[in-house]
Structure formats: C-alpha cells, structure tokens
Amino acid sequence: MKKIIIKYYSTNLRAPEVSFREALLKGLAPDGGLYMPRTIPDLKKSSMNQFSSMSYHEIAFCILNNFLSSEINDDDLKVLCRDSYNFKVPVEKVADRNFILRLDQGPTASFKDFAVRMMARLMNYFVSIDNKRYTILTATSGDTGSAVANAFHGLKNIDVIILFPSGEVSETQRKQMTTLHDNISVIAIKGKFDDCQRFVKRAFSDTSLKGISLSSANSINIGRLLPQSVYYFYAWSRIGEKSGEQVIFSVPSGNYGNLMGGVFAREMGLPVKNFIISANSNNEVPEYLRTGTYKTISPSLNCISSAMNVGHPSNFARLIALYGGVMNEQGIILKSPDLERMRKDFSGFWVTDEETRETILSSYKKSGVLLEPHGAVAWKGLESYQKKFQSQNTTNQSFISLETAHPAKFPEEIRKILGITPSLPLSLTELENKTEEYIELENNYEKLKEFILKH
Ligand SMILES: *Cc1c(COP(=O)(O)O)cnc(C)c1O
C-alpha cells in the first residue's frame, strides 16, 4: 500500500503544519488553535464492505492505518488497537430501523474510554521510540480523571499525576482513580476544581519544572478524535444495512468531540445522511444553526446530563474549519463557514432536563430500553427529528442513537424516575474490594511542585 503522509494544520491558521506525532504530543497548536488533518483519506467501498465480518479492533486498525501508515508500522498499530479495544460494543435494535449504540462497556463505563485508551497508547508508543519518559499532569472534577487514569495505567514510559478537589468527586469516581497504583498517582487538593486546574496551568509554565517532560491528556487532542470515528463505522457494519441505505446518527453533544469523530467518518465515505446534534439546555450550537449567530453560554447551565454542560465547545472550531470558516478560542467567528451546507448536514435539537427524564421513563416503558441522561438526550433528539421530518420519504434509512455512559453511573436519577436500581457493570463492582491510595495536599502550589520534583 502506498503510504500517504497527512499533515495537521491549526484552526487558527497561524502555526506551521505538523505530523500526527507532533500534533499528538503538543496537544494545542502554538497559535492556540486545534489541529485538523489537511486531508482526510477516502475509504474504499470495497474495504468498508468487509467490516461486517471484522472485530472492533480490526476495524479500528483499518481506519487508523489510513491516517498513520507513514508514522507507525502496521504490526505495532495492530497491537495498540487490540490492547485499546478489549471490551464489547453492543448495537441494540429498538424497533424498525432504530438502534442504540452502547459505548458504555469500557473500563470506566463511559464513551471517553474509546478516545483516551487509544490516545494513551499512541503517546506511549512515540515516547518509547524516543526513549523518553513523560509525565501527564491533569485536573479532574470526576469523569475525565478516571478515564485517563485507566487508559494510561500500566504503560511503561508515562507517569500520570491526577489532581482532584478533595471531597468533591463521588466515591465511585475517586475509587476508579485511586485503586490502580503503579504509574498512576492521585492527589486530593483541599480546594476546588478551579484550583486544581490553576495548578496544572501554572506547572506547565513553571521553568523550574523544565527538566520534567510534562504533557496533558487534553480533551482537544487530535489523538482522541480520530479513534472516535471508528465506532460510527462499526455500528453501521453491525446493523445489516440494506443496499443503498443511509444512516442518521443522533449524537449527545457537549464539547463536540464525539460529533467530530462522526464527521471524520462521513468524510472518509460512511453513508451518513444526517447528524442529529442533541444538546441539553446548553444549546449554543443548535441555536447557531437556527439563527446563524453564535453566542457562548457563560457560565454554562447545570443539567442532569452533566458531561454535556459546556457553554462554548472547543471542538466546534474544528467543525467550522471543515466548512471553510475560522473561529477563535473566544468563540468569535472571524470567517463565516458555509452555513447553508452545515444546515443540510446537521439538524440541531436541544432537550430540557424535564424532557430528559420523560424520555428515560417513556423509552423504558415503551421499549424496555434503559437509558441514562446523556443517552436520553440523544434519543429525544432522534424522536424530535423523526417527528419533524415524518412527512418525507423515509425508506432506505436507519437511525442510530449513541448511549455514552452506563445507567449504573446515575443510580439516584434512575431510581427517582423508574423506581429501579440499574445493576453495576463488572468494572465498577470490582472496585469495592480494592485498596485505595492517594495523598492529600494543602491548597498550595509549592506543595504540589515539591511532590512533582520528588516524584
Ligand atoms: C464527555 C461526554 C459527552 C459529551 O461528549 P463530547 O465529545 O464532549 O461532545 C456525552 N456523554 C458523556 C457520558 C460524556 O462523558
């Protein structure tokens, strides 16, 4: 196979283009923009048609190899894919041509596992080639920390230090981070999440820490996005598509990384008719599509689909870039994208908490489908889309709604609405018997620095 070299440009257009490796290890471009592939490879119909008989990690290899063949050799990439994706990815039929893709079977029961596990292994791969050691320093208010800790656990050339606000994460979230040990160190800061984040930022610009290669497992890393295109292909390959059928995905969106994965899949040739953007009351993107004016929501609104409480999604600048526009970090559109084309490709809906709860109830009663708040927002978006377009010809299309977390992660909410307690996946029940290990530090940067230097 001919090796294609893909370069990555910054959405702010004021930084040089770089290789994947550099984009991955840098995270953010030096001009503050986000990295985007200059070209997106075209998957041949013939190779896509083979996906139905391939396992998830084999499909992942096939797709990622199109981006990475000039930077990672085939056999190494195969191993990384196999290690990353060793769990089930159920595609459930609800009724007719409506499906739910459950992305909640990974080690932390969140769809973040798909992105972070692959990113961690890619980083470890490149760092090992250079015979270097990196330290990932990251702050968490709960979910991201556990996904990151799990993803990097056991990797040889990377240490992880996670800061969380003492007493402000749930017991399960804390145990997901503190029971791993080895290369994962966890610090409870006697302060707020904002303090943790401030310390991380300060450490990155602290010249006295220069001897340590610090890196972040930032949510905007391109290494997290590309792996997220795989499950769109996988879901399509599992629903036994009729020939000529197109798919419509409903994506519960917060920071719009999930959606970008789907958009990359479509650019690669997946027959997607439309993406339903399902937001909670943080509706800046659906409102942008409707009105043509982008207004960030600050502070963001607190909804029960809490991982989607984002008032200015960073990945939206990537979508704008793909449609020919430029948006800066503050959310100001410096150059308009092709809004008409965006309106054809995406349908925006936003869902209140009350509608989210109603959907959890109705989908369980009507179809026996158990959803948690994020997946319920997506399902409601799908229903709204079908209602809006019901008069149009609907043959030759199927719908896939994404469920992004396990219902057992929201026991109180589910109990209130349905009167049942969802059973825990194995990965979460096993936590009970494990020993925790973490240290507590004063809300004082110097103490943290001392720890990092000794570490
Ligand atoms: C992060 C997250 C989302 C939002 O995904 P984005 O890629 O940020 O749009 C949705 N659901 C759950 C459970 C999440 O953890």
The ligand as an SDF file (V2000), in Angstrom:
LIG
                    3D

 15 15  0  0  0  0  0  0  0  0999 V2000
  -17.9880   13.7000   27.5060 C   0  0  0  0  0  0  0  0  0  0  0  0
  -19.3430   13.1230   27.4440 C   0  0  0  0  0  0  0  0  0  0  0  0
  -20.3050   13.5400   26.4960 C   0  0  0  0  0  0  0  0  0  0  0  0
  -20.0520   14.6620   25.5220 C   0  0  0  0  0  0  0  0  0  0  0  0
  -19.1720   14.2970   24.5200 O   0  0  0  0  0  0  0  0  0  0  0  0
  -18.4290   15.4240   23.6500 P   0  0  0  0  0  0  0  0  0  0  0  0
  -17.4570   14.7000   22.8290 O   0  0  0  0  0  0  0  0  0  0  0  0
  -17.7690   16.3330   24.6560 O   0  0  0  0  0  0  0  0  0  0  0  0
  -19.4730   16.1140   22.8740 O   0  0  0  0  0  0  0  0  0  0  0  0
  -21.5310   12.9080   26.4730 C   0  0  0  0  0  0  0  0  0  0  0  0
  -21.8250   11.9390   27.3470 N   0  0  0  0  0  0  0  0  0  0  0  0
  -20.9350   11.5190   28.2770 C   0  0  0  0  0  0  0  0  0  0  0  0
  -21.3460   10.4640   29.2230 C   0  0  0  0  0  0  0  0  0  0  0  0
  -19.6720   12.0810   28.3590 C   0  0  0  0  0  0  0  0  0  0  0  0
  -18.8120   11.6650   29.2920 O   0  0  0  0  0  0  0  0  0  0  0  0
  1  2  1  0
  2  3  1  0
  2 14  2  0
  3  4  1  0
  3 10  2  0
  4  5  1  0
  5  6  1  0
  6  7  2  0
  6  8  1  0
  6  9  1  0
 10 11  1  0
 11 12  2  0
 12 13  1  0
 12 14  1  0
 14 15  1  0
M  END
$$$$
